Amino acid sequence: MKLIIAVVQDKDSNRLVDALGEENFKTTKLATTGGFLKEGNTTLMIGCENEYVDEALEVIKDNCSHREQMVAPISPMGGNADSYIPKPVKVEVGGATCFILPIESFFQF
């Protein structure tokens, strides 16, 4: 048995949970916050048998899209703010970051 921990953007989370449910994957949804953009994201914990890991990853891949987002840069700390001109930059966001962990045992009470 494996535990897939998938960190996805909030915009993708409901669609992904629905798609996983349609394929009979049970998920636990956690609200989390990312470090880079300081925005909310969603962490899903998905338990599945070893032979279904690739199928679960395919569902995740199909439902978490990459997109570009404009982000205003943070002013430099301790630097010369007089010469700093904040200009929004495009960054790629979305997709999913997945961790797959072995599960020694599983209990449901």
SELUMMAR-833083 format. One record per residue (C-alpha): x negated, y, z negated; residue number from 1. Coordinates in steps of 0.02 Angstrom, whole numbers, padded with zeros to 5 digits. Example, Ala and Ser with C-alpha at 12.3 -4.5 7.8 and 13.67 -1.06 7.14 Angstrom:
BEGIN
R   east  north     up seq
R -00615 -00225 -00390   1
R -00684 -00053 -00357   2
This chain:
BEGIN
R   east  north     up seq
R  00000  00000  00000   1
R -00056  00177  00038   2
R -00009  00351 -00021   3
R -00012  00485  00114   4
R -00028  00661  00046   5
R  00020  00782  00184   6
R -00001  00971  00164   7
R  00108  01062  00291   8
R  00169  01238  00320   9
R  00339  01279  00243  10
R  00411  01312  00416  11
R  00382  01129  00463  12
R  00431  01046  00299  13
R  00620  01023  00319  14
R  00604  00957  00496  15
R  00467  00838  00440  16
R  00562  00773  00289  17
R  00714  00740  00399  18
R  00609  00649  00531  19
R  00522  00543  00398  20
R  00692  00499  00323  21
R  00757  00444  00493  22
R  00610  00323  00503  23
R  00647  00259  00325  24
R  00495  00338  00243  25
R  00530  00398  00066  26
R  00449  00563  00021  27
R  00421  00672 -00130  28
R  00413  00857 -00089  29
R  00307  00978 -00191  30
R  00300  01167 -00170  31
R  00118  01221 -00163  32
R  00016  01375 -00115  33
R -00126  01379  00010  34
R -00293  01461 -00023  35
R -00337  01542  00143  36
R -00180  01642  00184  37
R -00112  01637  00006  38
R  00056  01581  00076  39
R  00174  01447  00018  40
R  00158  01275  00093  41
R  00230  01105  00056  42
R  00141  00949 -00001  43
R  00228  00785  00036  44
R  00185  00621 -00050  45
R  00232  00473  00059  46
R  00210  00295 -00001  47
R  00206  00160  00132  48
R  00140 -00012  00170  49
R -00028 -00021  00260  50
R  00048 -00073  00426  51
R  00160  00083  00432  52
R  00026  00215  00401  53
R -00004  00249  00586  54
R  00183  00266  00615  55
R  00200  00390  00472  56
R  00052  00492  00537  57
R  00131  00497  00710  58
R  00293  00567  00637  59
R  00192  00698  00543  60
R  00094  00744  00700  61
R  00253  00759  00804  62
R  00339  00876  00680  63
R  00200  00994  00624  64
R  00154  01115  00761  65
R  00007  01234  00774  66
R  00046  01417  00804  67
R -00042  01585  00798  68
R -00004  01712  00663  69
R -00062  01891  00641  70
R -00150  01919  00474  71
R -00212  02082  00400  72
R -00390  02058  00334  73
R -00427  02090  00152  74
R -00538  02241  00116  75
R -00718  02199  00071  76
R -00754  02185 -00114  77
R -00894  02299 -00168  78
R -00927  02354  00011  79
R -00911  02524  00088  80
R -00724  02545  00112  81
R -00750  02708  00210  82
R -00809  02616  00365  83
R -00685  02474  00347  84
R -00542  02481  00473  85
R -00412  02350  00436  86
R -00358  02270  00599  87
R -00241  02121  00604  88
R -00320  01965  00677  89
R -00241  01810  00751  90
R -00270  01647  00659  91
R -00208  01473  00699  92
R -00090  01404  00568  93
R  00021  01252  00555  94
R -00016  01071  00586  95
R -00044  00956  00440  96
R -00187  00904  00328  97
R -00167  00723  00275  98
R -00257  00621  00143  99
R -00232  00432  00135 100
R -00264  00348 -00032 101
R -00258  00164 -00080 102
R -00126  00119 -00209 103
R -00174 -00012 -00336 104
R  00003 -00038 -00400 105
R  00176  00039 -00384 106
R  00317  00041 -00512 107
R  00492  00110 -00494 108
R  00597  00119 -00653 109
